């Protein structure tokens, strides 16, 4: 299942992530230039988190496409620790510093 949101800066709809109802994992691909540096965090739109909650999401996986780094966190822990904010011209989003995530080691 693909989640789309309207990006005000770009003036168009963009893919916000993918959700697998089978594995109950939400996957978000990001570029490091979209990181909120002050928190060392990536945002996930409030509306998406609310939808993931109703669908029983268990895990959030974020992949930095330009580094290959993958970070994971249990959905419930994300909800417990994340802050809800609107920065700049964006929509209301949940942010959680990457220090709370587990970095997945790459297979060699």
Order of alpha helices (4+ residues) and beta strands (2+ residues): beta-beta-beta-beta-alpha-beta-beta-alpha-beta-beta-beta
